[in-house]
Amino acid sequence: MTPLRKPFKGDPLFPMELVYRTTKSPEVELPHHLHDLYELVYVYQGKGTFFIENKLMEKKAGDLFIIPGNTIHSSFPDPDDPIISSALFFAPSLVLGANGSDLQYAILSCFDVAQKSGSYRHELPKSNQQYIEGMLKRISEETRLAQLGFREALVLLLRSLLLHINRYISTLSAEQPAHSQIGPSWLRNSIQWIHEHLDQPIGLATLSAHASVDPAHFSRMFKKYTGLHVTGYINAKRIARAKELLLQHEKSIGQIAEICGYDTLTHFHRNFKTLTGMTPGAYRKQVIDS
């Protein structure tokens, strides 16, 4: 199964959208998906699990999840204790620039940290929970009322929210123990191995042999804990990596296809268009023109 590209219904000229305090039962939750927008997810109540990129994590009240763009993720709410959460989506272009004179501050640093360290989940202290909840409520109200200058107000609120999150993350000790992850260690190791070997031929037989697990059992457990089939996950990871390389303008499309593990350019074009809705060349051109 190929991960979905989540559609957004908001103003394409103002790429920011808040899905405020909705109940996430297994029946209505999106399957594994990804999108270009950055995402913040805050959990008010309920419990479940969250699969983000190559991590399987607990999901419960007071958690904040930081999800960079083009990151595969899927949520699995507990059917007996469904999640109530808010999800804030935005394009980095909304907040980049105009950082004042503080050259040491990068407004998207919390997303950079999440991507580099795999620390997508944060169990917030009570005071931080109250601040996040208050800011999300203000963003919801600004969106609902749509008064004069509300888009300017939304950007200011978003920048303030990110500043608070960045300051909180900067206080965390590097020695702080990692949050417990879910699933067998061989599965977590296999997901990490995929992440590090996208340029090589990867299949169920290779992965199951590497993990010393029966292929059928490997496939069942992978789907159970991640919500994805092995092939779908590998394809999505390769396309996400290709999108990063296309933004750098340093390599040809043929070189990018090879780096991402595609044996033919045709195969790369077909998979890229299936997942993104456009060819690699069109995607690169769209980014240049935007």
N, C-alpha and C positions, 0 to 999 in steps of 0.2 A: 504494500500500500504506500502510495506517495503522499508525503505530508501536504496538507492544504496550504494555500496562500490565503491568509485571512483577509477578507474584503473590509473596507472602511467606507462608511456612508457620509462622512463629514465633508466640509468644504475642502477641496483639493488644494486651494490656495492658502489654507490655514490648517496644516496637518497636525491637529491636536484633538484628541477625542477621549472623553471620560465615560466609562461604563460604571455607574455609581451604585454601590450597595445592592448587588444582584445575588440571588441564590443560585449556587452552582451544584445542581444534582448531576449524577452520572448521565441522565437522559438528555440534558441540555448542554453539557460541556462539550466544547470543540474537541475533536480528535487531534493527534499530533499535527502541528502547524508551525509556520514561521512567517515573518513579515519584515519589511524594511524598517518600520518604525521602532523606536525604543519603547520599552514598556516597564511600568512599575505596577506591581500587584500587592495590595494590602488586604490582609485577612482579618475580618471583624470577629467571626465565630465559625465554629465547625472544625472539621478535620479531614484529612485525606493525604494524598501523596502528590508530588510534583516531579515530573521528569524534565530537566532542562539541560540541553546540549549533551553532556555525558555524565550527568549526576542524577541520582534518584534520592529525593529528599522528603522528609515529613512536611506536612502543611497544616498549620494550626493557627488559632487566634493570636494576634499580635505579631505575626510574621510579615516581613516585607521582602518581596522578591524583586530583584533588579535584573532585567532581561535585555541585553543588547539586541540590536537589529540583526536579522538573519540568523537567529538562534532557534533551533528546533526545541519545541516544548509542548507538553501536554499535561493536563491536570486530571486527577482521579479522586473526586470527592467521595467521602464516606456516605453511602446511601442512607445510613441511620443517623448521621449527624452532618448534614450538607453544609458546604462552605457558603458563607456570605462574605463577599469581597468586592473591592473596587479595583478596576484596571485603568490606568492612565497611559495612553499612547501618544507619542509625539515624534516629529522629525527633528533630528539634531540641529538642522538649520534654524529652527525657531529660537534657539538659545545661544548659538555660537556667535562669537564676536561681541563687541561692546563690553569687554570684561573689565573696563576701567584700568587702573594703573597697577593692579595686583597681578604681576606677571607670573607669580608662583601658583596661581589658582586656575584650574581647568574645570569648567562647569560640568563636564561629562566624565570626570575622573572616576565616579562610582561605577559607571558602566565599564570603563577600562579595567578597573580592579576586578570586577566580576568576571570579565572575559578572560583575563590573564590568570587569575587564581582559581576560578571555578566557584567563588564564594557568591552564589546567587541569592542565598537565603540569609536573612538576618532576623534573629529573635529580639525584637525591640524592647527596651525597658519601658515602664508604664508612661513616663513623661514623654518619651519619643512617640509612643503610640498615640497619645492625646494630641500631640502636635500634628502628626500625619493625618489623623482623622479630621482635625479642624481644617487643615489646608484642603483636603479633598472635598469637604463640605463647602468651603468657600468657592472652589473651582466649579463645583456643581451648580451653586447659586448663580455665579457669574454667567455660566453657560445658559442656564434656564431663563434668566431675566434679559440677557442680551441688550443691556443698556449701552448708551453712547460710550465708546472706548472699551468695550468689554474684551475685545481681542488683546488690546494692550494690557488690560488688567490680568488676563489669563497668562500671558507671557511673564509678567512680573511675579505672579503667584507661582508659576512653574519654576522660575529661576530661584525664588526663595525656598521652595520645597527642595530643589536639588542642592542648594547651599546647605540646608539643614542636614540632608542625608550625607553629603560629602564631609561635613564636619564630624558627624557621628562616626563615620567609617574611619576617618583619620585618627580617631582616639582609640580604635581597637588595637590591641597588642598583637604583634606578629606571632607571639607565642600562644595566642589564644587557641585552645583545642578546636579542631574542625567539628562541625555539626555531624552527628551520626547520620550515616547514609543507609538506604534501604536496599535489600536484595543481597544475594550471595556475592562474595568477593570476586569469584571468577567472572561474574557478569560485569561488575564494575571495571575490572581489569580489561575485559574484552572491549568494552565501550571506549576506554582510554586508548587501547591498542588501535582501534579503528581510527580514532582521532589523529594518531601519530603516523599512520601508514596509508593515507588516502591516495598516495601516488602509486601504490602497489595493487596487484590483483587481490581482491578480498571477497570471500564468499563464505557461506555457511560451513563448508567442509574445512576450510582453513581456520576459521574462528573456533569451531568446536574442537578441532585437533589441538589448537594452541591452548585452549582451556581444559583439555582432557575431559570433555563432556560429550555425551551422546548427541549427535546432530539434532535429532527430533526433540530431545529434552532442552537443548540449547535454544532452539527456535521457540518452543512453548514459553520458556522462562523469559526470553527476550521480549516477546509480545506481552506477556503478563505484566512485567514491570515497567516497560517503556511505552506500551500502547502501539508500537510500530513493529512491522516485519523487518527482518535484518536487511534485506535488499533496499527497502524504502528508506531506512535510516541512512545507509551508506550513500545512496544517491543524493539524498537531501544534504548530507554533510559535504559531499563533493561540490554540489551546486553552490552552497553557502560559501565555501572556500573560493570557488570560481568568481563569485560576485565581489569578494574582497579584492582579488587580483585584478579584476576588470576595472576597479576604481583607481588603481595605481598607474595605469596607462604605460607601464614599463615593458610589458610582454605582449606578444601577439596572441590572438585567440587560439591558434594552434599550440603554442607553448603552454598556455593556461590549461588547455584540454589535457595535455600530457602530464602536467604537474598534478592535476586532479584525478589522474588514474584512468582516463578514457583512451582506449586503443585507437579510436577513429574520431575524426572531427564530426562526422555525421552523427555518431552516437552521442557525442557531447551536445551538439546542436539540438537533437531531439529531446534529450533529457532536460536541458536547460529551458527549452520552450514549454515543456510539459509542466515544469515546476513554477516558472516565473511568468508564463504567458507571452514571452517575447524571446527573440534570438539573442545570443551574447552580444553581437554587434549593435543591435537596437538598444539593449540595456546600457552598454557603454556610452552610446550617443545620447541617450536620455539623461544620463548623469552629467555629461559634458554640457548639455544645453540647459540644465536646470540651475 
